[in-house]
Amino acid sequence: MRRMRRRWITAALCALALFAPGSLTLASAAEDPGKAGQARLRVLTRNLYLGGDLAPVLAATSPQALVAAVTAVYANVQATNFPERAEALADEIAKSGPHLVGLQEAVLWRSQTPAGPGSATHVEYDFLQILLDALTARGKHYAAVASVVVGSDFEAPRSTPSGLQDIRLTDRDVLLARTDLPARVFSVANAQAATFQSHLPICRPVLGCPPNPPLQVRRGWVAADATLRGHTTRVVTTHLEPGSPTVQEAQADELLAGPLNTTLPTVLLGDLNSAAGGVGATPGTATQSHNKLLAAGFTDAWSRTRPRNPGFTCCQAPNLRNLTSSLTQRIDYVLYRGKITAVTTDRLGESRADRTPSGLWPSDHAGVRSVLRLR
């Protein structure tokens, strides 16, 4: 993203938490709505927006300033009302029916009252569960594949009328898969997840600096092998670092050497924080990550199907209440390689008509949806 969000505060552990890898078989009586024998994989990438801009927190120069910044940012998280936004996001998914959805910033907000030693465990907002519940209410059936990658996990105090309260942010990337199709039509196996070795250290006196360990912003990826009507495709979702071009490009290299290093046809979904060909690029986003992936044989589904449309996906105002869309960058992608052809690609959540009843954009990003023919 253009803003350094997602990085919460104090020296809490940055951890990788993997659900046990394995195979997820998807089964029900419902058939794929495509024509019999066709293999058209529908995919969606969606940055959910954690709910606030963390830049003021990172800029804090004293404990008092840190508490004030955390208090303001968490107030924005509450005001951007993810339960309400999840209704709009669930409508998007329900209407388009993707087989797989790559989610970024599917965060978990937790609290501890009063602030003090130990880690916050009381759940305030579980973005993943809230979205899954909204989908279930619409009669739609999705589940996270067997791996969910946990990136940064940070905790810091905020001020409340009754005293200080610890607020904890756990950042997650998730790959959702449909669970209402018979196994002969669609199944998912070989789920994997990992954090990148390359990460961004943040050195601020109030957050941590040598000789104390600096704050570390960690990111990662989730992957699985999806089989649609006998055609197997590796699908990967990720969220690359915006704060350092060097770190971000190293993470792209790790993707190419890791989950993207396969002979299977491959689809990459995600917020790469790397503007396409300089279109919409601003300082800090003009990195080579997108170009690296194209040079490795990937095709950009948007460029292939919508070459005359800039397709901007980022970013709305931090409070999500800007009346006119302020999307000016294209950093969210569906990329593919191998025996795959992009049939259609479009954006979701970019129109004023997509806003919630109270006037919130569904996210600060637009989603990107693509139909891919597996050859």
N, C-alpha and C positions, 0 to 999 in steps of 0.2 A: 504494500500500500504506500501511498504518498506520505502517509503519516506514520510515525513510529508508535503504533498502538500495540496491543497484545503483550506488552512487556510489563509485568506487574512487579511489585517492589519488595525489597528486603531479601536477605540471603536465605530464602526458602530453597529446598532442593529442587533442581530441574530433573525430572524423572521420566523414564520410558516405562509405560505400563502397557503390556500386551495381553490381550485376552488370548487364551490358548489357541494356537494356529490349528487349522483343520479344514474340514469341508462343510459347506453349508448347502444342503440340497433344498431346492425350492419346489414346493408341490402344492397344488390345489386343483379344483375342477375347472378353473377358468383357463381359457386358451388365449394365446397371443393374438391380438386383434389384426396382425398382419396376415397377408395371404398365406395359405398353406404352402410350406416348403421354402418360403422366403426367409432370409436371415437378415433382418434389419434391426440393428442394435440401437436403442434409444438411450442417450446418455445426457446428463446434466451436471454442470459444475456450479456450485453456489457458495459464495462467501456469506455467512450468516450475519456478520458484524457483531463483535463482542459487546457493543453498546456504548462505547466511549473512546475518546482520543486520549491516549496515555502520555502524550508528549509533555503536558504540564507536570506529571508525576516524575518523569525522567529529568526534568529541568529543576526539580526541587534542590535547594542548597542548604536546607536546615531541617531538623526534625519537625519543627512547627510548619514549615512550608510543605513538607511531605504530607502531613496530616491534612492540611487544607486542600492540597491537590487531590489526594485520594477521596476526600469528602465530596469535592466537586465532580470528579469523574464518576464516582458511584451514583451520585444523584442523576447524572446523565444516563447511566445504565438503566436506572429505574424509569426515567422519563421516556426512554426509547422503547420500553415496554415490549420485551420479546414475546410474551404470550400473545399479545395482539398481532405482532408482526408474523408470528408463526402461523396464524390463520391464513394470511395472504400467501406465505411461502408454501403451506400445505395445499392451497388452491392451485398454485402453479404446478406442483408435482402431480396432483390428482388429475388435472386437465391434460397434462402431457404424457403421463404414464411412462416415465423412463424406466428402463431395466435397472440402471445403475445411476446413483447420484453421488458425486464427490462433494463433500461438505468441508469447508474451512471455517475456522472460528466457531466450532460447535462447542462453545465453552461451558464450563461448570463454575458457577459463582457460589462460594460458601462463606460462612461467617462464624465468628466466635465472640461471645459476649460474656464478660468483658474481655477486652484485649489482654493478651498475656502469653505466657509460654505455651508451647504446643502448637498444633496445626488446627485451623478451622475445619470443622466437619459438618456444620449445619447447612443444608442445601438451601440456597436462596433461589437460584435459577439453574436448571439443568437443560440447556438449550436442546440437546439431542433428544431427551425424553419428552420435552414439551412438543417438539416437532413430530415425533413419532405418535404421540397421543392425538395430535391434530389430524394426522393422516388416518389413524384408526377410526376417528370419529367420522371420517368421510368414506369409510368402507374400503380404504386402501391398505395394502399389506406390504410393509417394508421392514427390514431389519438390518442392523449393522453387521457386516461380515465379521468373521471371527476375530479380526484384529482392529483395534482402535489405537491410534498413536497419540500419546500425550506429549506435548511439547513443553512449553514453559509452565511452571507451577510456582506462583509467587504470592506473597501475603504481606499486607501492610495495614496500619490502623487508619480508621476514619473517625470523625467526631459525630456523636449523636447526642440528643438531649440528655440521655442518661449516662454519658461518658464515652470512652473510646471503645470501638468495636473493630476487631480484626476482619478484614475482607480478603478473601483468597480467590485468585483467578487461576484456573487450570485450562490451558488451551489444548484443543483436540482437533485432529483431522479424522474424518470418518468416511467410509465408503458404504452407502446404503444399497441394498439389493431388493428387488421384488421377491415376495414369498408366495404369490398367488398363482404361479404357473406350474404346470406339471413338469417333473424332472426331464421328461423327453423333449420338452420345449426349451427350458432354461434351467441351468444350474450353475453354482459357483463353488470353486474349490481352491486349494492352495493359497489360503489367505496369509498375508505377510504384513508386517509393519516394523518400522525402525525409525530412530532419530538420526539425523545427519551427524557425521563427525565434525563437520564445519559448523561453527555457531558464532554468534555475535556476543563478545564480552562488552558490558557496559560499565564504565568506570565513572562513578560520581561519589563525592565524599560521603553523602548521606546514604548511598546504596551499597557501596563497597568499592575499594580500590586497593591495589598492592600497597603494603604486604598482605592485606586481607584479600580473600578471593573476590574478584569482580562478579557482578551480576551476569548471568549467562542466559541469553535468549536462544532457546533451542527450538528446532523445527524438525519435521520428518515427513514420512510418506506412508501410505497404505496401498496395498496391491492385492489383487485376486485374479484368478483365471476363470472367465465367464464363458460358458458354452451355450450358444443359442442355435437350436436346430442343427446340432452336430458341428458347428463352427466354434472353435475355442479361441478366445482373445484375452491377452493380458491387459487388465485395466488398472491404472495407477492414479491415485489422487495425491496432490501435494500442495504446500503453501510455502513458497520460497521467501527468503529474508529480504525485506525492503531497505534495511538500514545500512547495508554495506554491499556495494557491487562485487567486491572481491569474495566475500562470504557467499553471496547469492550464486555467483558463477561456479564456485567450488561445489555448492549443493547440486547445481545442475549436472556437474561432472559426476557426482556420486549417484545421481539418478541413472545416468547413462551407463555407469559401470555396475549398477545394482539391479533394481527391478526392471529397468528398460533393456537390460542386456539379455535378450531372449530371442529365439527364432520364431516365437509366436507373433502373429499380428498383434499390434500394441496400440492402446489408447491412453493418452495422458490427459487428465482433467485437473484443472487447478488455477489458483491465483499465483502466477509466476512473478508478479511485481517487476516485469520486464516488458516494456512497451514494444509493440510489433513494428519493426522496421522504422522506429522513430516516430510513428504516427501517434500523436497525442503525448509524446514523451516530455517529461519535465526533468530538471536536474534531480538526480537520485534514482530515476527509473530508466535512464538510458543505458541499460546494461546489455551484455551480449548473451544472456541466458536463452532468450527466445531464438536468437540466431544460432546458438550452439545446437539446439534441438533440431532446427531445420537442417543444419549441416549434417546432422546424424541421420538424416533420412525421413524426418517427420514432416507431415503436411499439416498446415493450419486449416482447420475445417472452415473457419470464417472466411479467410482469404480465398479459399477455393470456391465457396458457394456465394459469397457476398463481396466481391472484389471492389465494388464502387461505394460501399458503405463503410465508414470508419469503425462502426461497431463499438463505440466507447462503453466501458463497463465500470469505470471508477471516476470519481467518488462523489456521493452526496454529502451534504453538510453533516457534521458530527451529531447534531440533534435530529437529523432526518426530517426536518420540517421545512426545508427550502421548497418554495412553490414551484420554481422552475428547475428542471433537472440540471445538475452541474457535472454530469459525466463528461470527462475530457480526455480520458486515457483508455487504451485497450490493453488490459493486463491479465484478463481471465480467458482461459483457452480450452478448446477441445483440439488436441493434436493427435494424429494417427500415423501409423507406419505399417507397411505390409499389405496384405490382400484385403484392403478396405477402401471404400469409396464414400465420400461424404455426399449424401443426398440433399439434405436441407440443414441449415443452421440459423438460429435466431436467438434473440435476447429475451429475457424475462425480467419483469419488475422495473423496466426503464421508463414506462409511460405514467403520466399523472393519474390515469385511470387505475393503475395498479396499487395506489396508495391505500392505506388502511382507512377505516371510517373516521379516525381522529386526525388523519392527515400525515401519517408517518409513511416514508418509503419502506418497503419490505426489508431493505438492507441498504448499506451505503454503496454496495456494488449491484450491478445487474448480473443476472445469471446468464449462462450460455448453454443452449440446448442444441443437440445435433442428432440427426438420424444417420446412421452409418450402415451401408450395405457391406456385408461380409461376403467376399468373393471366394 
